[in-house]
Amino acid sequence: MQLLVDKVGLAFGGLRALSEVSLEVAQGELVSIIGPNGAGKTSLLNCISGFYHPDGGRITFEGHDLTRASPHQVTQYGIARAFQNIELFNGLTVLENLLLARHTFSRYNLLEAVLVYGPAMKVGVANRRVVEEVIDFMDLEPYRKALVGDLPYGVRKRVEVARALSLSPKLLLLDEPMAGMTLEEKEDMVRYILDIRAERGTTIILIEHDLGVVMDISDRVYVLDFGQVIAQGSPEEVSSNPRVQEAYVGVETP
């Protein structure tokens, strides 16, 4: 397995956000995590991406131990994340936001950076090439020089995914990339997500409230409720699980 989450726990004071959560993701899979509000979905992504450190269990990615890794280290290992609340610089252009995301791959000293020669020039050219390819892939060419703060909400959500994609991730974490979108915008985002996996070979973990989308595009689904995994399996298996129905609509299991 490419990613292994083994009995991870996380608590904030007396509030337990995650309780022995285990999850496996194989290379190239599209795995969705669903559950009611407050179920622990975003907390789990925060643990995987290094924003939170679990108080129990272990997380590994391609043999790297992520349990105590920093977000910077997680990025270096090949994991990138698009946030539910857009984390972009509104006063910068689309191009500038994506180039800024590439700074983690910069390896040169101050003098080289100031004079823009040697390694700095090579890295700059390489970063620009990656970013331009992502802009084309995400159909953002019409907006490349527009300030992010001036863009429509749906386009900003697409730029947020493009920012994560600019890190050339092996594993892409998507936290509600379709939240607040129109039906047409959702359909476009679904297409981008499927293309990211098919054309770039990127493994994807998706958090999404639209169950129709989840069941249509996921290889496997994990269901969280009150910080625990209550079901996992194929979309068909999960959708027919009585515990899942109880968590979502309050129907008591027999």
Secondary structure, DSSP 4 states (H G I P E B T S, - for coil): --EEEEEEEEEETTEEEEEEEEEEE-TT-EEEEE-STTSSHHHHHHHHTTSS--SEEEEEETTEE-TT--HHHHHHHTEEEE-SS----TTSBHHHHHHHHGGGG----HHHHHHT-THHHHHHHHHHHHHHHHHHHTT-GGGTTSBGGGS-HHHHHHHHHHHHHTT--SEEEEESTTTT--HHHHHHHHHHHHHHHHHH--EEEEE-S-HHHHHHH-SEEEEEETTEEEEEE-HHHHHT-HHHHHHHH-PPP-
